[in-house]
Amino acid sequence: MFRELDNLLSADTTVDSWSDDGCLIASEILSDFSLNDWEELSNQVLNKPKSGSVKSLIVWIMSAKNMS
């Protein structure tokens, strides 16, 4: 599942596309993450460029993990 999320975040999309569809798709992917996927995301996120969508996703992930 991590690779699927990575591909989504690496796609060339518009801000509107991300806010309309991308964040919902990312949420669905994240809901299926295994512990290994979370670990790989944690390891890889520091190596990714900090685009707006990645920043938003990181904030969302951290808030979701802190709530559980």
Number of C-alpha atoms within 10 A of each C-alpha: 15 19 12 12 20 16 11 17 19 14 11 10 12 11 12 9 11 19 11 11 11 20 18 12 14 17 14 12 16 17 10 11 15 12 9 11 16 15 12 13 17 12 10 12 14 9 8 11 10 12 11 11 18 16 13 12 16 16 11 14 15 10 11 10 8 8 7 5
